Amino acid sequence: MKRGGDFSQHWLLDPAITFLNHGSFGACPRAVLESQRSWQERIEQEPVRFLHREIEQHLDQARARLAQFVGAPAQDLVFVHNATSGVNSVLRSLSFEPGEELLTTDHEYRASRNALDFVAERCGARVVIAEIPFPLKHEDEVVSAILGKVTTRTRLLLVDHVTSPTALVLPIERIVQEMTARGIDTLVDGAHAPGMLPLDLKEIGAAYYTGNCHKWVCTPKGAALLYVRADRQEGIRPLAISHGATAFKQRSDRSRFQVEFDWQGTVDPSAWLTVPAAIDFMAQLLLGGWHELRERNRMLALRARTHLCEALGIAPACPDSMIGSLATVLLPDSPLTPKPAAPLFLEPLQVALFEQHCIEVPVMSFPGPPRRCLRISAQIYNEFSQYQALARALGDELSKEKKGKRRTQGPPVEKTE
């Protein structure tokens, strides 16, 4: 394995595009895609044998490797296709009474917030929003904002580990401890955390934790984890009820939790099965393994943020201690209206950066128009010169905005989870 030089050679990314948006969907290395193809070929050689007789042992092996990586007992871990599915699986399994409160923050990922709103509306519960200031100076502001909204009616906290629009690494262990002390369970949306942050899910102590592997672990799309603490597994059901709902009764070797989630009808499990290959591949890129990889990405994100802030003449929006492999930079308010781009609205500046400068980077309306921010990602295939090019492009496009010369139309934008 080459441990230096041009790391982009290991990915299929278009060399004509400056790709600074690893955080949206990740990007899978060639070697891991080859592992997936190998699993797919093995499945197709004898689908019944593989999916009926062999699948459990392979899932168990992949689960054990992932459990070690995220610091969780393997029996408390199941695979899901994405963090949104993990959030939905938990929320739609729980029961709430009219008037009970479901707490979240105004930085919560929109898809997860939608799920929370859906569940609350269905049962008559109330969604309560803790407003986290942004910019902010200290993580204490996050904890204070959340605890300030806790009441005797609060039943559950849904909170990001790494916020999507603002790229804040929240003090999740401290938040969980505070909520647990008040008798309130926490569902952590850790979509960005695996691979970006060192994890010890057992130590964090949340009742529920979900996270993607297809982002910073760099598996193929459709690989994610759901951790449910042992004392909360009863009643947590997958979104698709299938054979596991009755098959677990004949099993003494594993829980209903695992039996049901491991079989939700016919799906392609190859993305899940490549998790060990992805963990091992990424670890071999640098001599210091995952520790060095995470630190390299974080230092690149911080350096890039500093450069962008200096180029734009703005202050960083949060302390360095709250940055991982993502960083968000505040931008001047938009003079233009975002255009519909199913399923979201597209900020015209993002269109211009892509169409005029071939730079793929998200510009988000936060907390809403005309306020906006730009989020950069830092993965091992990225170089500092790419962020320098972004700074120059931003200068050009913001200047055009002031003169009213920029187009407002563009292609659809992707969702970010």
Sequence and secondary structure as in RCSB ss.txt:
>XXXX:A:sequence
MKRGGDFSQHWLLDPAITFLNHGSFGACPRAVLESQRSWQERIEQEPVRFLHREIEQHLDQARARLAQFVGAPAQ
DLVFVHNATSGVNSVLRSLSFEPGEELLTTDHEYRASRNALDFVAERCGARVVIAEIPFPLKHEDEVVSAILGKV
TTRTRLLLVDHVTSPTALVLPIERIVQEMTARGIDTLVDGAHAPGMLPLDLKEIGAAYYTGNCHKWVCTPKGAAL
LYVRADRQEGIRPLAISHGATAFKQRSDRSRFQVEFDWQGTVDPSAWLTVPAAIDFMAQLLLGGWHELRERNRML
ALRARTHLCEALGIAPACPDSMIGSLATVLLPDSPLTPKPAAPLFLEPLQVALFEQHCIEVPVMSFPGPPRRCLR
ISAQIYNEFSQYQALARALGDELSKEKKGKRRTQGPPVEKTE
>XXXX:A:secstr
   SS GGGGB   TTSEE  HHHH   BHHHHHHHHHHHHHHHHSHHIIIIIIHHHHHHHHHHHHHHHHT  GG
GEEEESSHHHHHHHHHTTS   TT EEEEETTS HHHHHHHHHHHHHHT EEEEE   SS S THHHHHHHHTT 
 TTEEEEEEESB TTT  B  HHHHHHHHHHTT EEEEE TT BTTB   HHHH  SEEEEESSSSS   TT EE
EEE GGG TT   SS  THHHHGGG SSS HHHHHHH SSS   HHHHTHHHHHHHHHTSSTTHHHHHHHHHHHH
HHHHHHHHHHHHT   SS GGG SSEEEEE    SS  EEETTEEE HHHHHHHHHH EE  EE SSSTT  EEE
EE  TT  HHHHHHHHHHHHHHHHHHHHT             
